[in-house]
Amino acid sequence: MTSRKFDKIGETLYTDVLPNGLRICVNSRPGFEASYAAFATNYGGADRRFRSGGEWTDTPAGVAHFLEHKMFDMPDGDNALDVLSANGADPNAFTSAGMTCYYFESTRDFYENLRLLLRFVSTPYFTPESVEKEQGIIGQEIGMTEDSPDFAVYIGLMKLLYKNHPIRDAVAGTVESISEINTDTLYSCHKVFYNPSNMTLCCAGDIDPDKVRAIAEEVLPRQPGNVPETDFGPKEPEAPDSRYAEIPMAVSAPQFLIGARVTPEADGEKFLRQKLVGSLALRILCGPSSPFYTGLYAQGLLNRDFDYELDWSAGTGTVMIGGESTEPKEVLERLSKAVESVSGGISPEAFDMARRASLGARLRGLEDFDNVCVSLAEGVFGGYCAFDAFEVLESISPDECADFIARHMAPDKLAMSVILPDKEQTDD
């Protein structure tokens, strides 16, 4: 394992690439009681059309999420979640548009739990009966999600911003799409995307990096696989096809989500810088100390549910700014004015305050092993080291942030999804 010290944040990171292509990151934390492991594949809900050294394969929406649910089934009849929990671990998993991650946290028997994590994720076991049962379970989950205003406003925005990219569709798919999934679908997608060359293992805690490496070599397949190629569809047009959509639902107050597309940089180091510039620019534009937020909050047009983020998934970058407001269109108009103001230049005081806040938030994030390991995994798949963020953040200039806002958040590039109270439902 190769070690690298990050003196400014007092951290050491051990990394290696196994002969089978698995990339390992271990953040050594001597003296900590809890340890954390995340085993992730560069495969998510948007990876529906792909090839791995052969012809293109098309799969229904929802396969990556379906696989996540089924991977806990073990050939001996046990469920890996139950076995890990009985062994003192706190396990779970998630699927995003671009990644599936299986993880656990434990205060004892870390290496035994790590063996189990690697074994069950690399050992698929599906039967027609279990797949049919899972279709019913996930179908109910999809139904509940579709009734959620948060989901509706998000999907509404994605469909405004993206005409072709599968990120416009729900990660879990639809009841109709998952009905097409069978054991052959799951086995073939597992073979393509769950090979070590397309995966990473990221750990943090008082653990031995060499022992982590040895266990990975012991449990996982020895041969490398092909890194699959994904087709996300035709290039997106410059501006959204439509910039506004509204849906009536049973909500007490209007909810909104304003968004814009950002094309990710191809180079890993440039991509990391772009992510940091974008996050810092958003904090300056609409963070809790910004004139935009404080002004609208004082007028009662925004409340504390307001939030903003930059999501980077499956070859996309998406600005999302949202919350509740009695006048969502007024919020959009005021945001456009704020964009114009900030694009013209950022004061040194506002920039320094936002950068200090960003650095502070990232330093606090180091206390959360979940955040550390997922960030490291995202960095592996994005071609950069997540711990370099602290040094890069200190080198960013106000002009970079102003340019980011001007280029990506001009009024003609913004779209707005709104959930309005349905009077008939709310009256009932």
C-alpha positions, 0 to 999 in steps of 0.5 A: 500500500502506498501512503500519502500524508495530508499535513494540512488536515492531519490525515494519512491515506493508503492506496493501492490497485490490486492485480484484479483492478480493484482500487483500495483507499484506507484512511487510517485513524489510530485510536478511533473505536468505530471503523467503516467500509464502503464497497462501491461499483461505478454503476447506477440507475442511469447506466441502462445502455452499455457494452463490455467488449461487445455489442450494446445491451439495453436494460430496463430502468431500475436494474441497478437499484433492483440488484442492490436489493437482491445482493443481500440474499446469500446462497445458504439462505441467510440474509447478509444484512441480518448476519452483519447486524448479528456480528455487531455491524450497522450495514446498509446500501444505496443506489444513485444515478451513477453509483451503487454502494454497500457499507457497514460501520462496526466497533468490533470484528471489523475484518470478519465483517469486511470479509462478509461484505466483499463475499456477498457483494461479489457472489450473486444469487437469484431465483425466479421466485425471489425476483418475482417477490422483490418486484412486488416489494419494490413496486410498493416502494415506487408507488410510495415514492411517486406520491412524495412531493419531494420526488415529484418536484425533483423528477419534474426538474430533471425532465425539464433539464434533460431531454435524452439523458436517463438521469431524467428517470427515477433510479428505481424505475417504474412498476412497468420497467421492473416487471421486465427484470429477470434472473438473466438480467441481474446475472448479466448486469452483475457480471459486467458492473460488479467486476473488481476493475469497475469497483473500489473499496474505501475504509476508515478507522483504526484498521491495518491497510495491509490487512484490508488489502490481503482480505480483498485479495483473498475473497474477490476474484483474481482476474481483472474484468473489462471496464464497461462503456455506458451510452447516456444518449444524444448530446443535450441541447444548449438550453432546456426544452421547457423552463417551467412545469407545475404539478398539483399535489396535496401540499400545504404550501408550494414547493419549488426546485430551480436548476441548471445543467453543468457539463463535467470536466473530463480530467480528474483534477480539473473535475475536482476543481470544477466541483469545488468552484461550483459548490463555493459559487452556490454558497456565495450566491444563495447560502445562509449569509447571502443577500439573496437568501437573507432578503427573501427570508426577511420578506417571508418568501423563503423559510429554513427549508431552503437548500441548494446543492450541486449533484454530479452523477453519471456524467452530469452536473446539476445545480438544484436550489429549492424549498417552500415559497408562497411566490415561487416565480418571485423567487426565480426572478430574484435569483436571476437578479442575484445571478446578474449581480454576482456575475459582475463581481464578488466582494473579497469579504463575501468570498472569504466568508464563504470559503471559510464556511466551506473549509469548516464544513469539509473539516467537520465532514472528516468526523463522519466516516460515512462521508469520508468513504463515500467521498473517496469512492466518488473521487476514485470514479471521478479520477481524483483524490477527495482529500486534495479538496482542501488544498484546491479550495484554498487556491480558488479565486473570486473570478472563478466563482463569478464565471461559473455562475455567469456561464451556467446559471444565466436566466435562459439556462434555468428551469423551475419545477413547482408543486402547487397545493391541489385545492380539491385534495387539500379541501378533502 
